[in-house]
Amino acid sequence: MFKFLMRFLEKLAKSNEKEFQGQNPDCCTINKPEQTPQRPNNSEHNKTS
């Protein structure tokens, strides 16, 4: 049982290292996407001539 637990923790550590790239995860960045979707600029479309 001890070997299983140690193997699980080693795999978890490797997975976290890959996922967080050496940075400390916190509540503000853990669920934040890499890039925020950009909304199209509608200023040209909304102009009235």
Secondary structure, DSSP 8 states (H G I E B T S, - for coil): -HHHHHHHHHHHHHHHHHHHTTS---TTTTT--SS-------HHHH---
